[in-house]
Amino acid sequence: MFKDIILAVTPSEVCQCAADAGFAFAKKHESNLAMIHVCGLPSHGWGSIEHMMPSGEVDKIKAGVEKHYAKHLAEHENCQVTVVPGIPHSEILRLARKKNADLIVMGCCTKDDLHRRAKMWGVAGSNIERVTQKARCPVMIVAREVPEERMQFDSIVVATDFSFQAECAIGYGGQLARQYKAALHIFTVLDIPQGHDAPSQEEIEEGIAAAKARMEKEFGPRLEGIREVSYECWEGVPSMEILKYARMQKADLILMAHHSKEKDPEEAYLGSTVAQVALNASCPTISINRHFDLRCGLFYDQSGAVTSEEPAKETAS
């Protein structure tokens, strides 16, 4: 189902959770795993990057990566380790395109990420933000240790705001639920204004009822055949409510669109709601920015429903 997985790593404990999850996921699906570590620009300037390969510095770093992950590498035959100098997000995306990856797995990349966690998402240009912005495949963000039994994905939560991008997440969630025979929980949040513009309790209840009815009407037909589908709407701060709902449903996976304002994924930054959820959830979060089909022997239309026709392949620009 996931034939080729890209795993972005560092030779340290900083992103160990993501590395463990990436190896476990690849083992479960017998996937080809491409590990990549990107050496940042040398402290002595831009011009020095071209000298890193001839100097042997890259080989030394690669040896350190292989040593750090030696146990995992010994257990996984279909694994390639790549260490390159450059801009991290650019090299990760380059490798993902080259491998025609089904999934990119990432975690916290620096010690600052661990301390600041969700706050770091306010800084435009972070590696995770840039990768998620431009990736042609889903990106799994793992911020905490994931027990192997939770890799079964028995319970999947998909958060929607009814945007076009969120529809892509709904479709992908439907595909995953069919493959894993999982329960699928569709969730949305009424972002209630505060102060004088705050609605009455009656208006809130009417809004919740309307949102649930809309979800059932719009998403119900395309999610037929899934073991269990539920629809829920709460009011409050979206990121907080999504995290609470995921805990209540004992979610093994959260799916979200990585933006909702911009229609062009190349022009949009990672939304703060996805950011807050991804780095604070107890389970992995998948961010998706366009329609994407699982490579599992079944074909899906734009709604996520099974079809007999193979979708047209995306042409590279």
C-alpha positions as CSV (number, residue, x, y, z in Angstrom):
1,M,0.0,0.0,0.0
2,F,2.9,2.3,0.8
3,K,5.5,1.2,-1.7
4,D,8.1,4.0,-1.2
5,I,8.5,5.9,2.1
6,I,10.8,8.8,2.7
7,L,12.1,9.2,6.2
8,A,13.8,12.4,7.2
9,V,16.2,11.9,10.1
10,T,19.1,13.3,12.1
11,P,21.8,11.2,13.8
12,S,20.5,12.0,17.3
13,E,17.6,11.4,19.7
14,V,15.8,14.5,18.6
15,C,13.7,12.8,15.9
16,Q,13.8,9.2,17.3
17,C,10.0,9.0,17.5
18,A,9.6,9.7,13.8
19,A,12.4,7.3,12.9
20,D,11.0,4.5,15.0
21,A,7.6,5.1,13.4
22,G,9.0,5.2,9.9
23,F,10.9,1.9,10.2
24,A,7.9,0.2,11.9
25,F,5.5,1.5,9.2
26,A,7.9,0.4,6.4
27,K,8.3,-3.1,7.9
28,K,4.5,-3.5,8.3
29,H,3.9,-2.7,4.6
30,E,7.1,-4.2,3.3
31,S,7.9,-0.8,1.8
32,N,11.1,0.5,0.3
33,L,12.5,3.0,2.8
34,A,14.7,5.9,1.8
35,M,16.3,7.6,4.8
36,I,17.6,11.1,4.2
37,H,19.7,13.4,6.3
38,V,20.6,16.8,4.9
39,C,23.7,18.5,6.1
40,G,23.0,22.2,6.7
41,L,25.1,24.9,5.3
42,P,28.6,25.1,6.8
43,S,29.2,27.8,9.3
44,H,31.9,29.3,7.1
45,G,29.5,30.3,4.3
46,W,27.5,29.4,1.2
47,G,30.5,29.0,-1.0
48,S,31.9,26.2,1.2
49,I,29.0,23.8,0.5
50,E,30.5,22.6,-2.7
51,H,33.6,21.4,-0.8
52,M,31.7,19.2,1.6
53,M,31.6,16.2,-0.7
54,P,35.3,16.2,-1.8
55,S,36.4,16.8,1.8
56,G,34.8,13.6,3.0
57,E,32.7,15.4,5.5
58,V,29.5,14.0,4.0
59,D,30.9,10.4,4.3
60,K,31.7,11.0,7.9
61,I,28.2,12.2,8.6
62,K,26.7,9.3,6.7
63,A,28.7,6.8,8.8
64,G,27.3,8.5,11.9
65,V,23.8,8.1,10.7
66,E,24.3,4.5,9.8
67,K,25.8,3.8,13.2
68,H,23.0,5.6,15.1
69,Y,20.3,3.6,13.2
70,A,22.3,0.3,12.9
71,K,19.8,-1.8,14.7
72,H,16.9,-0.6,12.5
73,L,19.0,-0.9,9.3
74,A,19.9,-4.5,10.2
75,E,16.2,-5.4,10.4
76,H,15.2,-3.7,7.2
77,E,16.7,-4.9,3.9
78,N,15.0,-2.5,1.6
79,C,16.5,0.7,3.1
80,Q,18.7,3.2,1.4
81,V,20.6,5.9,3.4
82,T,21.2,9.2,1.7
83,V,23.2,12.1,3.2
84,V,23.6,15.2,1.1
85,P,24.6,18.8,1.8
86,G,22.0,21.5,1.0
87,I,18.8,23.1,2.0
88,P,16.9,20.4,4.1
89,H,13.4,20.9,2.7
90,S,14.6,21.2,-0.9
91,E,16.6,17.9,-0.7
92,I,13.8,16.0,1.0
93,L,11.3,17.1,-1.7
94,R,13.8,16.3,-4.4
95,L,14.3,12.7,-3.1
96,A,10.5,12.3,-2.7
97,R,9.9,13.2,-6.3
98,K,12.8,11.0,-7.5
99,K,11.4,8.0,-5.6
100,N,7.7,8.8,-6.5
101,A,7.1,8.5,-2.8
102,D,3.8,7.5,-1.2
103,L,4.6,9.0,2.1
104,I,7.1,11.3,3.8
105,V,7.7,10.8,7.6
106,M,9.1,13.6,9.6
107,G,9.4,14.7,13.2
108,C,11.0,17.4,15.3
109,C,14.2,18.3,13.5
110,T,16.1,20.3,16.1
111,K,16.3,20.6,19.9
112,D,14.6,24.0,19.7
113,D,11.6,22.2,18.1
114,L,11.3,20.0,21.2
115,H,11.4,23.0,23.6
116,R,9.2,25.3,21.6
117,R,7.0,22.6,20.0
118,A,4.0,24.3,18.4
119,K,5.5,27.8,18.8
120,M,8.1,27.0,16.1
121,W,5.3,26.8,13.5
122,G,4.9,30.5,13.6
123,V,8.3,30.8,12.0
124,A,7.8,30.8,8.2
125,G,10.3,28.6,6.4
126,S,10.7,25.8,9.0
127,N,11.6,22.5,7.3
128,I,8.4,20.7,8.2
129,E,6.3,23.6,7.0
130,R,8.1,23.8,3.7
131,V,8.0,20.1,3.0
132,T,4.3,20.0,3.9
133,Q,3.6,23.0,1.7
134,K,5.0,21.6,-1.5
135,A,5.0,17.8,-1.1
136,R,3.2,15.8,-3.8
137,C,2.4,13.1,-1.4
138,P,1.0,13.0,2.2
139,V,3.3,13.9,5.0
140,M,3.2,12.1,8.3
141,I,4.3,14.2,11.3
142,V,5.3,12.1,14.4
143,A,6.1,14.1,17.6
144,R,5.7,11.3,20.2
145,E,6.5,7.6,20.5
146,V,3.9,5.4,18.7
147,P,3.3,1.9,20.1
148,E,3.5,-0.7,17.3
149,E,-0.1,-1.8,18.0
150,R,-1.4,1.7,17.1
151,M,0.1,1.3,13.6
152,Q,-3.1,-0.7,12.8
153,F,-5.0,2.5,12.5
154,D,-8.3,1.1,13.9
155,S,-9.6,4.6,14.6
156,I,-9.0,7.5,12.2
157,V,-10.1,11.1,12.8
158,V,-10.4,13.5,9.8
159,A,-10.8,17.2,10.6
160,T,-12.7,19.3,8.0
161,D,-13.6,22.9,7.6
162,F,-15.5,22.2,4.3
163,S,-12.7,23.7,2.2
164,F,-11.5,22.1,-1.0
165,Q,-8.3,21.0,0.6
166,A,-10.2,19.4,3.5
167,E,-12.1,17.4,0.8
168,C,-8.8,15.9,-0.2
169,A,-8.3,14.8,3.4
170,I,-11.8,13.3,3.5
171,G,-11.1,11.3,0.3
172,Y,-7.7,10.1,1.5
173,G,-9.2,9.2,4.9
174,G,-11.9,7.1,3.1
175,Q,-9.2,5.2,1.2
176,L,-7.2,4.5,4.4
177,A,-10.4,3.4,6.3
178,R,-11.3,1.0,3.6
179,Q,-7.8,-0.5,3.5
180,Y,-7.4,-0.8,7.3
181,K,-11.1,-1.6,7.9
182,A,-11.0,1.2,10.3
183,A,-13.6,3.4,12.0
184,L,-13.7,6.8,10.4
185,H,-14.6,9.9,12.5
186,I,-15.3,13.1,10.6
187,F,-15.0,16.2,12.8
188,T,-15.5,19.9,12.4
189,V,-15.3,22.8,14.9
190,L,-17.4,26.0,15.1
191,D,-14.9,28.7,15.7
192,I,-17.0,30.9,18.0
193,P,-16.2,34.6,18.1
194,Q,-15.8,36.2,21.5
195,G,-17.1,39.4,23.0
196,H,-20.1,41.3,21.8
197,D,-20.3,39.1,18.6
198,A,-20.5,35.8,20.6
199,P,-23.6,33.8,19.5
200,S,-26.3,32.6,22.0
201,Q,-26.3,29.0,23.1
202,E,-29.4,28.4,20.9
203,E,-27.5,29.7,17.8
204,I,-24.5,27.5,18.7
205,E,-26.7,24.4,18.9
206,E,-28.3,25.3,15.6
207,G,-24.9,25.8,14.0
208,I,-23.7,22.4,15.3
209,A,-26.8,20.6,14.0
210,A,-26.4,22.3,10.6
211,A,-22.7,21.3,10.3
212,K,-23.4,17.7,11.2
213,A,-26.3,17.5,8.6
214,R,-24.0,19.1,6.0
215,M,-21.2,16.5,6.7
216,E,-23.6,13.6,6.4
217,K,-25.1,15.0,3.1
218,E,-21.8,15.9,1.5
219,F,-19.5,13.0,2.7
220,G,-22.0,10.2,3.4
221,P,-22.3,8.9,-0.2
222,R,-18.6,8.8,-0.9
223,L,-17.9,6.9,2.4
224,E,-20.3,4.1,1.9
225,G,-18.9,0.6,2.7
226,I,-16.6,1.8,5.5
227,R,-17.0,-0.2,8.7
228,E,-18.0,2.7,10.8
229,V,-18.5,6.4,10.0
230,S,-19.5,9.1,12.5
231,Y,-19.9,12.8,12.2
232,E,-19.4,15.3,15.1
233,C,-19.2,19.0,15.6
234,W,-18.1,21.0,18.6
235,E,-17.6,24.6,19.3
236,G,-14.4,26.2,20.5
237,V,-10.8,26.7,19.5
238,P,-10.2,24.3,16.5
239,S,-6.8,22.9,17.5
240,M,-7.8,22.2,21.1
241,E,-11.2,20.6,20.2
242,I,-9.5,18.4,17.6
243,L,-7.0,17.2,20.1
244,K,-9.7,16.5,22.7
245,Y,-11.9,14.7,20.2
246,A,-9.0,12.6,19.0
247,R,-8.3,11.5,22.6
248,M,-12.0,10.7,23.1
249,Q,-12.0,8.5,20.0
250,K,-8.7,6.9,20.9
251,A,-7.5,7.9,17.5
252,D,-4.5,6.1,15.9
253,L,-4.2,8.7,13.2
254,I,-5.4,12.3,12.5
255,L,-5.8,13.6,9.0
256,M,-6.0,17.3,8.1
257,A,-5.6,19.6,5.1
258,H,-2.5,21.6,5.7
259,H,-4.2,24.8,4.7
260,S,-7.7,26.1,3.8
261,K,-7.4,29.7,2.6
262,E,-5.2,29.2,-0.4
263,K,-6.4,27.0,-3.3
264,D,-2.8,26.6,-4.6
265,P,-0.8,24.4,-2.3
266,E,2.4,25.9,-3.7
267,E,1.3,29.3,-2.3
268,A,0.1,28.3,1.1
269,Y,1.9,27.9,4.4
270,L,1.1,25.2,7.0
271,G,-2.0,26.4,8.9
272,S,-1.6,27.1,12.5
273,T,-4.4,24.6,13.4
274,V,-2.6,21.7,11.8
275,A,0.6,22.9,13.4
276,Q,-0.9,22.9,16.9
277,V,-2.5,19.5,16.4
278,A,0.5,17.8,14.8
279,L,3.1,18.6,17.4
280,N,0.8,18.1,20.4
281,A,-1.2,15.0,19.4
282,S,-0.5,11.6,21.0
283,C,-0.8,9.9,17.6
284,P,0.7,10.7,14.1
285,T,-0.9,13.4,12.1
286,I,-1.0,13.2,8.3
287,S,-1.1,16.5,6.4
288,I,-2.3,16.4,2.8
289,N,-2.4,19.2,0.3
290,R,-3.9,17.6,-2.8
291,H,-5.8,14.5,-4.0
292,F,-3.6,11.4,-3.7
293,D,-4.3,7.7,-4.3
294,L,-3.0,4.8,-2.3
295,R,-1.1,2.3,-4.4
296,C,-3.0,-0.7,-3.3
297,G,-4.5,-2.4,-6.4
298,L,-7.7,-0.3,-6.1
299,F,-8.4,3.0,-7.9
300,Y,-10.2,5.9,-6.4
301,D,-12.1,8.9,-7.8
302,Q,-11.7,12.5,-6.5
303,S,-14.2,11.7,-3.7
304,G,-12.3,8.8,-2.4
305,A,-14.8,6.2,-3.6
306,V,-13.6,3.0,-5.4
307,T,-13.7,3.2,-9.2
308,S,-12.7,0.8,-12.0
309,E,-10.8,3.4,-14.0
310,E,-7.1,4.2,-13.3
311,P,-6.7,7.9,-12.6
312,A,-4.7,10.1,-14.9
313,K,-1.1,10.4,-13.8
314,E,0.1,13.9,-12.7
315,T,2.5,15.4,-15.1
316,A,5.7,17.0,-13.8
317,S,6.0,20.7,-14.3
